[in-house]
Amino acid sequence: MQLEETQQMVDRWIQENGVKYFSELTNMALLSEEVGEVARIIARSYGDQSFKKGEENQVLADELADVLFVLICIANQTGVNLTEAFVRNLEKKTLRDKTRHKENKKLQ
């Protein structure tokens, strides 16, 4: 599935189930909230913190999908084609960092 298809799927879901998009500002707040939920799982699964009783069943994949959904909502409502944006961004990173990471002694 391409990002453009995913953007269309989210748009269809919003039209059929969500009534309308939340405002961009609300979606930005929701994105921050969802990223926080991902951070919480990562900190407890891979970091030094432990889960509180009853929190153990949180699923990273589900929270990452929540982040992607809200990110796509923001892209849709602001007219960003994520496929084009991602390709341009990867090209920029490739040119900028062509040798940077290979020469980084910390990554050796």
N, C-alpha and C positions, 0 to 999 in steps of 0.2 A: 504494500500500500504506500502510495506517495503522500507527502505532506499535504498537497493540494486536495487529494481525496479525503484526507482526515479533516481538513478545514471544511469541506463540503458536508461531511457527516455531522460535524458539530453544529454547523449552521442549520441543517435539517432538523437535528434534535432540538435545538433552541426554538425553531419555528413550530414544531409539532408538540413539544413537551414543556418548554420553558417559557412560553408566551412571548418573551423578548429578552434581549441581552440586558444584563445589569449594566449600569453606567461603567465607563472606563475606570473611574476612580474606585468604585465598589469592586470591580474585578481585580484591580491592582491590590487592594486590601486582601481580597480572597486569595490571590496568588501568594502574597506574603504569608498568610495563614497556612496554606498548603505546604509551602516550602518549610515552614516551621515544623509541621508534622513529619515531614521527611527527615529533617534534622534530628528530631526527637528519637525517631526509630534508629537512625544511624548512630547517634550518641549512645543508645542503650544496647544496640546489637554489636557494634564494633568498637565503641569507646569504653570508658571506665564506669559509666553510670549503669544502673540496673533498672529493669522495668518495675513499676509499682504493681502491686497485686491487682489483677484484672486487666492490665495493659499488655500482657504478654502476646496476645493474639493479633496485634496490629501487623498489617501486611505492607511491606515496603512497596511492592509492585502496585498495589492499589493507591497508595499515596502519591507515587510518581505519576500514575495515570491522572490523578486529580490535578497535579501541577500542569501536566500537558493539556488537559481539558481547558483549564482557565487561561493558560498561555494562548491557546488557539482562539479562545473567545476574544481575547484582547487583540490578537492579530486580525481576526475577522472584522471586528468593529472599527479598527483603525486602517483597514485596507492594505495590510501587509500580506504579501504572498510569501509564506514561510519557506517554500521550496527555493524560490529565487533568492531570498535573503540568506538562507543557509549556504547555498552554493557560493554566493559572493563572499560570505564571511569565511568559509573554508579556504577560498582562494587567497583572501587577505592574510589569513593565518599562515598559509603555506609560504607566501612570499616573505612575510615578516619573520617567520620562525624557521626558515628552511634549514639553518644549521644551528640555531640557538640551543635547542634541546639536545642535539647530538653532541654539542660541545660542553654541555653542562656536566661538570664533574660529579655533582650531587646525584645525577641520574645514572651514572656508570655502574 
